[in-house]
Structure formats: structure tokens, C-alpha cells
Amino acid sequence: MKNMNNKNNLEEKIMSQIKSGKVKLRSRYIFLAEKVGIGSAFVFSLLLAVLFLALLFFYLKSSDNLIYLSFGSRGLFAFLETFPYLLLISLVISIFIAGFILKKSGVMYQKPFGYLAIGMVGFIFLVGTFLTFTSLIQKLEERSYQRMGPERALRPLIHQRFMEKENGTAGRVMEIGENYINIQTPIGLQKLDLSALNLLEISFTEGAFVMAVGEKTEDNIFLVEKIKIINEEEMPFLRRGVQEKFGSFERREKPGFLDPQKRCFSDCINEGKTTTSCQGGCWQR
């Protein structure tokens, strides 16, 4: 009986506050709109996380980044120099936002949040990994690279500028000399000093793609510690960057097209000038 009186008193108190305007009723449509908005934000952040993870895996698969690890401890530094940190940061932020919304929204409140978080991350990795090997991500990457449509917003995340690396380099062989080779990289020409290597163990050919780790000197000569010939088909980002900078190797092998520039560059190097100045004089004039 006492509980019934307390309940009636509570109802009367609430009704009096509503009538006085101290408590205002909200339309059920407002609650519905809030739930739809929260749900949409969660789904959007979840899809962004899936997209960023797929792009991250696609970058690692298509660039020269992971291959540097095959050189051992020296290659680790080159790997860290070329790692797509912006994509990783975007992925972490998207997962954090999705988890925050999931926790605060009260969705499936009867379930422990830890299980929901593990399920969410598992879903992101499963779908992201699957998308990595589909044509969808490849087309999206190509459109972002060409600055087409809304995909152009992803270009800074995927196509970070081919910066000057201090511990690694990769490119196409354009000239073979005694104890050195000159390669074409996405940012320009680079001279590789091979004097520390046993050249009997490796044979270079013009047009082949190589990757090396070592150290760059102040005069822009790369002192090679380890080098290997690579398959350009496994690194479409590197191949595309070199071809856009210098054109296809077959086209430059035509008589009268490569020879004057190659001869100019060789003479310039023999005069003791740096590769940067020779490139400016022979390729960009």
C-alpha cells in the first residue's frame, strides 16, 4: 500500500512539473532522429575504417615499402621512411570514433563492450582484407591518383610524395659504369656507388629495376650496402612513378631520343658534378 502511495505521489509530482513547464516532453520523432543520426555516424566511421585499412594493405602490397624488410636491420630504416603513417593514423581515429559511438549510444547495452569492440575490429580487418584484393580498391586508388571525383580527397593519404630517402632507394637502371650505376627514380636520377659490393654476384642490365639500402652522402651519391634486382610488376607504384617522370624504357631506347641525354649525363658525371645538377642540365633543359 505504501508503494502505491509513493508511485501516485511521484506521478502527481511529475505531472505538476510538466504543467508548470519545468519539465518538457520531447517528441518521439526527435528520439528517432537522434537514433538514426547516431546509427549513421557509427556506420560511416565503421566504413571509413574498413576503407582506410584496405588502402593501407593495398599500399603495402603495391609499393616498395615492405620489400625493404628483406634487407634485414638496414632495410628497417628505409621501411620506416616510406611507411604510410597518414593512412595508419586515419585508421586508428576511425576505429576510435566508431568505438566511442558504440559505447555511448547504448546499442546492445546488454552485451559487454569488450566483446562488441573485438567483434567490430574483427569485422573491419575481415572486410578490409577482402577489399584489398578486389578491383574496387584498385580503381579507387587510380581515381585518387588522377584526381578524379571525390576520390581525389584520398590522394594525400595514399600518394605521399616520393621523398628523398636516406637509407633506401629504388628505380630503373639507365646507365651502368665501373663500380656504379645510375637509376631513374620517381623523384629524379640517382647515382649508386657499388664499390663496397662484390659485383661478381649480381649482373645489371639497362631497363631493369633495382632496390638498394645504404647511406646517402652530402653530394647526393648513394653508397650501397645491399642491392637486389626486383620485379617491377610487383611494385606498380614505383613503376608508374618512374614512367611518369622519364617515360617508358622502350620509348627512350629509340635512336636519337635517349642517346643525347644519356651522353650528356655521363659526361656531366665524369666531370665530377652531382647527379642533381646533371639531371637539371640534361633532362630538364
C-alpha positions as CSV (number, residue, x, y, z in Angstrom):
1,M,0.0,0.0,0.0
2,K,2.9,2.3,0.9
3,N,4.5,1.6,-2.5
4,M,1.3,2.5,-4.3
5,N,1.1,5.8,-2.5
6,N,4.7,6.6,-3.3
7,K,4.0,5.8,-7.0
8,N,1.0,8.1,-7.0
9,N,2.9,10.8,-5.4
10,L,5.7,10.5,-8.0
11,E,3.2,10.7,-10.9
12,E,1.5,13.7,-9.4
13,K,4.9,15.4,-8.9
14,I,5.9,14.8,-12.5
15,M,2.5,15.9,-13.8
16,S,2.7,19.2,-11.8
17,Q,6.2,19.9,-13.2
18,I,5.0,19.2,-16.7
19,K,2.1,21.6,-16.2
20,S,4.4,24.3,-14.7
21,G,6.8,24.0,-17.7
22,K,9.7,22.8,-15.6
23,V,9.8,19.5,-17.5
24,K,9.1,19.5,-21.3
25,L,8.1,16.4,-23.2
26,R,10.1,15.6,-26.3
27,S,8.5,14.2,-29.5
28,R,9.2,10.6,-30.3
29,Y,10.3,11.8,-33.7
30,I,13.2,13.6,-32.0
31,F,14.3,10.4,-30.3
32,L,14.0,8.6,-33.6
33,A,16.1,11.2,-35.4
34,E,18.8,11.0,-32.7
35,K,19.0,7.3,-33.0
36,V,19.1,7.5,-36.8
37,G,21.9,10.1,-36.6
38,I,23.9,8.2,-34.1
39,G,23.5,5.0,-36.2
40,S,24.5,6.7,-39.4
41,A,27.6,8.2,-37.7
42,F,28.6,4.8,-36.4
43,V,28.1,3.1,-39.8
44,F,30.0,5.9,-41.6
45,S,33.0,5.7,-39.2
46,L,33.0,1.9,-39.5
47,L,33.0,2.1,-43.3
48,L,35.8,4.7,-43.2
49,A,37.9,2.3,-41.0
50,V,37.3,-0.5,-43.5
51,L,38.3,1.8,-46.4
52,F,41.5,3.1,-44.7
53,L,42.6,-0.5,-43.7
54,A,42.0,-1.7,-47.3
55,L,44.0,1.2,-48.7
56,L,46.8,0.6,-46.2
57,F,47.1,-3.0,-47.2
58,F,46.9,-2.1,-50.9
59,Y,49.7,0.4,-50.4
60,L,51.9,-2.1,-48.7
61,K,51.2,-4.6,-51.5
62,S,51.8,-2.3,-54.4
63,S,54.7,-0.1,-53.2
64,D,58.3,-0.9,-52.5
65,N,57.8,-0.4,-48.7
66,L,57.6,-4.0,-47.5
67,I,60.4,-5.2,-49.7
68,Y,62.9,-3.2,-47.7
69,L,62.4,-5.5,-44.8
70,S,64.1,-8.3,-46.8
71,F,67.4,-6.5,-46.4
72,G,67.4,-7.1,-42.7
73,S,68.1,-4.4,-40.0
74,R,69.4,-1.9,-42.5
75,G,66.2,-2.2,-44.5
76,L,64.1,-1.5,-41.5
77,F,65.1,2.2,-41.6
78,A,64.1,2.5,-45.2
79,F,60.8,0.8,-44.4
80,L,60.0,3.3,-41.7
81,E,60.9,6.2,-44.0
82,T,58.3,5.1,-46.6
83,F,55.6,3.8,-44.3
84,P,52.1,5.5,-44.9
85,Y,51.7,7.0,-41.4
86,L,48.7,9.2,-42.5
87,L,46.7,6.1,-43.5
88,L,47.5,4.4,-40.2
89,I,46.5,7.5,-38.2
90,S,43.3,7.8,-40.1
91,L,42.5,4.1,-39.5
92,V,43.1,4.4,-35.8
93,I,41.0,7.6,-35.5
94,S,38.1,6.0,-37.4
95,I,38.2,2.9,-35.2
96,F,38.3,5.1,-32.0
97,I,35.3,7.1,-33.2
98,A,33.3,4.0,-34.1
99,G,34.0,2.5,-30.7
100,F,33.2,5.7,-28.8
101,I,29.8,6.0,-30.6
102,L,29.1,2.3,-29.9
103,K,29.8,2.7,-26.2
104,K,27.9,5.9,-25.7
105,S,24.8,5.1,-27.8
106,G,23.6,2.3,-25.6
107,V,23.2,-0.1,-28.5
108,M,23.0,-3.6,-27.4
109,Y,23.6,-2.5,-23.8
110,Q,23.1,-6.0,-22.5
111,K,26.3,-7.1,-24.2
112,P,29.8,-6.4,-22.6
113,F,31.5,-3.6,-24.5
114,G,34.7,-5.6,-24.8
115,Y,33.0,-8.3,-26.9
116,L,31.4,-5.7,-29.1
117,A,34.8,-3.9,-29.6
118,I,36.5,-7.1,-30.5
119,G,33.7,-8.0,-33.0
120,M,33.9,-4.6,-34.5
121,V,37.7,-4.7,-35.0
122,G,37.4,-8.2,-36.4
123,F,34.8,-7.1,-38.9
124,I,37.0,-4.2,-40.0
125,F,40.0,-6.4,-40.6
126,L,38.0,-9.1,-42.3
127,V,36.2,-6.8,-44.8
128,G,39.3,-4.6,-45.2
129,T,41.5,-7.6,-46.1
130,F,38.9,-8.9,-48.6
131,L,38.6,-5.5,-50.3
132,T,42.4,-5.2,-50.6
133,F,42.4,-7.9,-53.3
134,T,39.4,-6.6,-55.3
135,S,39.3,-4.3,-58.3
136,L,37.3,-1.8,-56.3
137,I,40.2,-0.6,-54.2
138,Q,42.5,-0.6,-57.3
139,K,40.1,1.6,-59.2
140,L,39.6,3.9,-56.2
141,E,43.4,4.3,-55.9
142,E,43.7,5.1,-59.6
143,R,41.0,7.7,-59.5
144,S,42.6,9.3,-56.4
145,Y,46.0,9.4,-58.2
146,Q,44.4,11.0,-61.2
147,R,42.5,13.5,-59.0
148,M,39.1,12.3,-60.4
149,G,35.8,12.8,-58.5
150,P,35.5,12.7,-54.7
151,E,38.3,10.1,-54.6
152,R,40.8,13.0,-55.0
153,A,40.4,13.7,-51.3
154,L,42.2,10.4,-50.6
155,R,45.3,11.3,-52.6
156,P,47.3,12.9,-49.7
157,L,46.7,9.7,-47.7
158,I,47.7,7.2,-50.4
159,H,50.2,9.0,-52.6
160,Q,52.5,10.7,-50.2
161,R,55.3,12.5,-52.1
162,F,58.2,10.3,-53.1
163,M,60.5,11.9,-50.6
164,E,64.3,11.8,-50.6
165,K,65.1,8.7,-48.6
166,E,68.4,8.5,-46.7
167,N,68.5,4.7,-46.1
168,G,67.0,3.2,-49.2
169,T,66.3,3.8,-52.9
170,A,64.7,2.0,-55.8
171,G,64.4,2.7,-59.5
172,R,65.2,1.7,-63.1
173,V,68.8,1.3,-64.3
174,M,69.6,3.7,-67.1
175,E,73.4,3.6,-67.1
176,I,76.0,1.0,-66.0
177,G,79.5,2.1,-65.2
178,E,82.6,0.9,-63.4
179,N,81.6,0.4,-59.7
180,Y,78.5,2.5,-60.1
181,I,75.1,2.6,-61.8
182,N,72.7,5.5,-62.4
183,I,69.0,4.8,-61.8
184,Q,65.8,6.7,-62.6
185,T,63.6,7.1,-59.5
186,P,60.1,8.8,-59.2
187,I,61.9,12.0,-57.9
188,G,64.8,12.1,-60.4
189,L,68.2,10.5,-61.1
190,Q,70.3,8.8,-58.5
191,K,73.9,7.6,-58.7
192,L,74.6,4.4,-56.8
193,D,78.1,3.7,-55.6
194,L,78.8,-0.1,-55.8
195,S,82.4,0.0,-54.7
196,A,81.6,-1.8,-51.4
197,L,79.9,-4.8,-53.2
198,N,81.2,-7.9,-54.9
199,L,79.9,-7.2,-58.4
200,L,80.5,-10.8,-59.5
201,E,77.4,-11.9,-57.5
202,I,75.0,-9.7,-59.5
203,S,74.6,-8.7,-63.1
204,F,72.8,-5.5,-64.1
205,T,71.0,-4.6,-67.3
206,E,69.7,-1.3,-68.5
207,G,65.9,-1.1,-68.0
208,A,65.9,-3.5,-65.0
209,F,64.5,-2.3,-61.7
210,V,66.7,-2.4,-58.6
211,M,66.3,-1.7,-54.9
212,A,69.2,-0.9,-52.5
213,V,69.8,0.0,-48.9
214,G,72.8,2.0,-47.7
215,E,73.5,5.7,-47.0
216,K,73.3,8.9,-49.0
217,T,76.3,11.3,-49.0
218,E,76.2,15.1,-48.9
219,D,76.8,15.2,-52.7
220,N,73.8,13.0,-53.4
221,I,75.6,9.8,-54.1
222,F,74.0,6.7,-52.6
223,L,76.6,4.3,-51.0
224,V,75.1,0.9,-51.5
225,E,75.5,-1.8,-48.8
226,K,73.0,-4.3,-50.3
227,I,71.2,-4.3,-53.6
228,K,68.9,-6.6,-55.5
229,I,67.1,-6.8,-58.8
230,I,63.3,-6.6,-58.4
231,N,60.2,-7.4,-60.4
232,E,58.6,-4.2,-61.4
233,E,55.2,-5.9,-61.8
234,E,55.2,-6.4,-58.0
235,M,55.6,-2.7,-57.4
236,P,53.1,-0.8,-59.7
237,F,53.5,2.5,-57.6
238,L,57.3,2.6,-58.3
239,R,56.9,1.6,-61.9
240,R,54.2,4.3,-62.5
241,G,56.3,7.0,-60.8
242,V,59.4,6.2,-62.9
243,Q,57.4,6.1,-66.1
244,E,55.7,9.4,-65.4
245,K,59.0,11.1,-64.7
246,F,61.1,9.6,-67.5
247,G,58.7,7.8,-69.8
248,S,58.7,4.1,-70.7
249,F,62.1,2.4,-71.2
250,E,61.2,1.1,-74.7
251,R,60.3,4.6,-75.9
252,R,63.6,6.1,-74.6
253,E,65.6,3.4,-76.3
254,K,64.6,4.7,-79.7
255,P,67.6,6.2,-81.7
256,G,68.0,9.9,-81.2
257,F,65.9,10.1,-78.1
258,L,67.9,8.7,-75.2
259,D,71.4,8.9,-76.6
260,P,72.0,12.7,-76.4
261,Q,70.6,12.9,-72.8
262,K,72.5,9.8,-71.7
263,R,75.7,11.0,-73.2
264,C,75.2,14.4,-71.6
265,F,74.6,12.9,-68.2
266,S,77.6,10.6,-68.5
267,D,79.9,13.5,-69.4
268,C,78.5,15.6,-66.6
269,I,79.2,12.8,-64.0
270,N,82.7,12.3,-65.3
271,E,83.3,16.0,-64.8
272,G,82.7,15.5,-61.1
273,K,79.4,17.2,-60.9
274,T,76.5,15.9,-58.7
275,T,73.6,13.9,-60.1
276,T,71.2,16.6,-59.2
277,S,72.9,19.3,-61.2
278,C,73.5,16.8,-64.1
279,Q,69.8,15.9,-64.1
280,G,68.8,19.6,-64.3
281,G,71.2,20.2,-67.1
282,C,70.5,17.1,-69.2
283,W,66.8,16.2,-68.6
284,Q,65.1,19.5,-67.6
285,R,66.5,22.0,-70.0
